[in-house]
Amino acid sequence: MSRVQTVRVGKDEPEQRLDRWFRRQFPHVPQGRIEKMCRKGEIRVDGGRVKPGARINPGQEVRIPPLPDPGATPPRTTRPRDYVSDADAAMIRDCVIYRDDHIIALNKPPGLPVQGGSKQTRHVDGMADALRFELDEMPRLVHRLDKDTSGVMLLARTRAVAGALTRAFRDRDTRKIYWAIVAGAPLPRMGTIRFGLVKSGGHGAGGEGEKMRCIHPDRVEETEGAKRATTDYAVLATLAARASWVALVPITGRTHQLRAHMAELGHPIIGDGKYGGSGQENLGDGWGSGLGGELSRKLHLHARSLTFTHPVTGKNLTVTAPLPEHMQRSWEYFGWDETDVPADPFDEAE
């Protein structure tokens, strides 16, 4: 058993999750033990309590409690954490829409979580081992999508590239365009939403049902926990006043930002059970997130494209993801054609 020690995160290490950093430093310590030590406050960063998923940066100091010797850890009796079934390996490889020696881009399916949780054992992060291809390193997540949101998602194939892409997302040097179907017809047809967002507690003992609440921009500074959020939107097509095809660009990257902002306008995203209000059929006035009829009740929100500077080649790269099956059916039902709209409707040059 080791003694308490303090380890400084190296200057050459990228920003990363605490638990991943910990496992690289002490590979014999299982994930469950790391989570337990965080809950008990035994692992601390710069003297403060942290969660396993907290981000740590170069120069920060991590308190390491006494750990078992490597040989003292009992052998595994179950499948390793990075085990991926043949079916899941084939599925996640089929999701690859771009790959080079440094980056992998997926078209994430709706309903597949990005990371695990207390009730999530099947997720993108857990399938990353199937995406090594010819490299020894396992690809790393550099950003997230909601479980029910589909579309473009990047993974870095090396630690150095992960650091560069993480900084690009943090510094907003990427451009993400989402497509959605919303209830009603927003007016004006192009605009910017600037409502701040603050977490609103859930209804369950463990905070289940937690969601984001919109705050008027003038009240953000006086509201504890509120953060400014900005979304650009453009209406690309309408079905009378019942529904609209919109493009959305999150200028900031807050939790559930697009869903909460559109609901606050009175035009929730179709299939959004959390922010969509009434589950009854939408009658065209922006009330309710269901269209009824033959249309899918799944969330109609898709990360259509992602534009960024390649961290190795320096070239400007745009990755575009085809619509998932349930959204394709909705587009066909409405008679909308993906080729009828510009790739970036906010670009005045187009």
Salt bridges, closest charged atoms under 4 A:
GLU13 OE1 - ARG159 NH2 3.39
GLU15 OE2 - ARG55 NE 3.45
GLU15 OE1 - ARG170 NH1 2.85
ASP19 OD2 - ARG17 NH2 2.75
GLU42 OE2 - LYS40 NZ 3.48
GLU61 OE2 - ARG8 NH2 2.68
ASP88 OD1 - ARG122 NH2 2.89
ASP100 OD2 - HIS310 NE2 2.73
ASP125 OD1 - ARG20 NH2 2.89
ASP129 OD1 - ARG132 NE 2.37
GLU134 OE2 - ARG157 NH1 3.75
GLU137 OE1 - ARG140 NH1 2.77
ASP146 OD2 - HIS256 NE2 3.76
ASP146 OD2 - ARG259 NH1 3.32
ASP171 OD1 - ARG170 NE 3.44
ASP218 OD2 - HIS216 ND1 3.71
GLU221 OE2 - ARG228 NH2 3.27
GLU222 OE2 - ARG219 NE 3.89
ASP272 OD1 - ARG259 NH2 2.90
GLU281 OE2 - ARG242 NH2 3.09
GLU325 OE2 - ARG329 NH1 3.41
GLU338 OE1 - ARG304 NH1 3.17
ASP344 OD2 - ARG175 NE 2.92
